[in-house]
Amino acid sequence: MHIPDGFISPVTYIPAYVATVALWYAAFGETKLESERVSFLAALSALSFVLMMIAIPLPGGTSAHLSGVALLSIVFGPWLGFAAVSVVVVIEALFFGEGGVTTLGINAFAIGFIGSFSAYYIYRFLKDVNEKAALFLAGWFGMNMPALFLAVVLGLQPLVASVEGKPLFFPFDIETTLTALMIPHALIGIAEGVVTLFLYRFLRENFRVVFDER
């Protein structure tokens, strides 16, 4: 769900950079990790990297892929999940061309911050009712809430950056972007939910020493 360069106006991506940098600073202060769990975080971050690199281009100006965001945020908490996913997004943008440099703040905010926090709190809210459903829905919402945010950002571009009614950047309206992004992400979110459910349960059963159930 990375937005490439050229789709977002400076009026949008500059404030997004400022907000995201502020959140990175906050995440630095909020994150604490025991030394024995560092390699575990690195392994799950690498998994997230691989999942996000397998991207399917979408007509709405972004891409669809699994992310592993929900798993990271549930296992390590939303702030550390956000930090880890942000590192993945930065590496993919700078070295692999997955997502733009100008849109890096937007992509990190959407996938990392919105994805991590929505997944984490969906899980926390529902886990005592039905843990399996909570894990599945955490994966689904961790995929679809960022997609919704990006669809809105893209769809607003003709309104915030146009000359004489002609869009300077992304040309499609919000109805188009919502349709183009949300339908495929709703379907891919099912796969994300299933992956989150099975990997979480597998990790909890096989890595009890380093697994911090939240």
N, C-alpha and C positions, 0 to 999 in steps of 0.2 A: 504494500500500500504506500510505497514511497512516491512522492511527487518529484518529478525531474525539474531541472532548471528551465526557465523561460515560461513557466505557467503561472507564476505568482508575482504580483507587483511589489516593488519596494515598500509601498505603503502598508503592505501586509507582512512581508517577511522580515523587515527590520524590527518592528515591535515584537514579532515572534521570537527572533534571536535574543532580544533583551530579556524577555520573559523566561525563555529556556535557560539562558545562562544563569539567571537568578535562581531558578529551580535546581540547576546543577550545583550551585553553591550551597543551597539548602540541603541537597542530598548528601553533599560531602560532610556536612555537620551532623546529619541524622544517621548515617550508615556506620555500623560497627560490625566487625566480622572476626570470629575466632580464627586463629592461624590454621587450625586443622580443617577448616571448611573452605579455605581459599581455593584449593584445587577443585573442590566440588562445584563452587561457583564458576570457575573457569570452564569446567566441562559443560555445564548447562548453558553458559554463554556461547560456547562454541556450537552447541546444538542449535541455539537460537540463530546464530550466524548462518549455519547451513540451511535451516528451514527458510530463512528470509531470502537467501540467494536463489532459491528455486521459485522464481517469480513469473506470473502470467500477466502480460500487458493487458490493460483494460481500456476501453474507449473513453472512459471518464478522465483520463490524464494521469493515471497512477497504475499500480499493479496489485495483484492479489497473490498471497502466499501465506503459509503457516508462519508462526512467529515464536512460539514458546514463551511468550511474555507472561501469560497467566501462571505457568509452572514456576518461573523465576520469582514472581511476586509472592506467590503462595508459600514457597519454600523459604525465601529469604526476606520477605517483607516488601512493601511497595516502594520504599525509597531506594533500597539496594537493587530491586528489580529495575526500577527506572534508570539507575546509574549504569547497570550492566547492559541494558538494552540500548542506552544512549551510546555507549562505547561501540557496540555492534553497528549501530546506524552510522556513526562517524566513520568507522573503518570502511564500511560498504560504500559510502559516498565518496570518500577521498581516494580509495585505492581500486574500487571495482565499478564505479559509475552507477551504482544502484541508489537512485535518489540524487537530487542536486545539491550543490554546495550552498547556493542561495536559499534553498528550501530546507536546509539541514535543521534549522531551529524548529520549523513546523513539523517535520517528520519525527524528530526526537520527542517533541512535545506530545504529538498524537500517539505514536506507537509506544514510546517509553512511559510518559507520564499518565496519559489518559488510559492506555492499555493496562498498565500495572495497577493503578489505583482502582479502576473499575473492576478488574478481575479479583483483586484482593478483597474488596469489600463485599462483592457478591458472594464470594466463598465464605467469608466470615459471617455474613448475615444468614446464610442458608445451611451451613455445615451441621448445625445441631438438629436441623429438621431432616435433611437427607444428604449425607456427605457425597454420594455419587452424583446426585443432581447438582449439588453445589459446585463440584469440580467441573462437571460438564458445562454448566452455565457460566462459570468463571472463564473458561476457555472461549465460549461463544461471545460473551460480552467483551472480553479482552481483545477480541478480533473486531467486533462490529462497532464498538464505541469510537475507536480511532478512525475507522472507515467513515462513520457518520460525520465526525469532525472535519475530516479532509474533504468529504463531499460538499459540506457547507462552505468551507474555505474556497474551494475551487469555484463553486456556483456563484459566490459573491464577487468574483473578480470582474465580470462585466459591469457591475455596479460601481465598484471602487476605482477602476482604472479603464476609462474609455474616453474617446474624443469624438464628439458629434455623434454619439450613439454607437461608435465602432469600438469594440473591446481591443485594448492594447496587448493583453496577455491571453488568459484563457477565455475562449469565446462562448462557452456554453452556459446556460442558466442553471439555477439550482435544481429545478425539476429533472433536468437531464443528468446532472451529476449524481443526484440521489438514486435515480434508477440504475445508472451504469455501475455505480460502486456498491450499493447496498444489496442488490440481488445476488451477485456472485459472492460477496462477503458473507451473506447470510448462509449460503450453502457451504462455503469453505469453513465458516465458523463451526459447523457440525463436526468436521474433521478435526479442527482445533480442540473442540470440547472433548472428543474421544481420546485424542493424543494426551491432553492434559490429565484426564481421568486415569488412564492406564499407566502413564509414566509416573504420576504422583504416587499411586499405590505401589508400583514396582519399586520406586526409590525408597519409600517408607519401609517396605518389608525387607529390603536388602542392604540398606545403608543406614541403619539405626544409629551408628556411632556419630555420624556427622549430620544426620537429618534432624532439623529443628522444626517440628510440626507446629504450625501457627494456627 
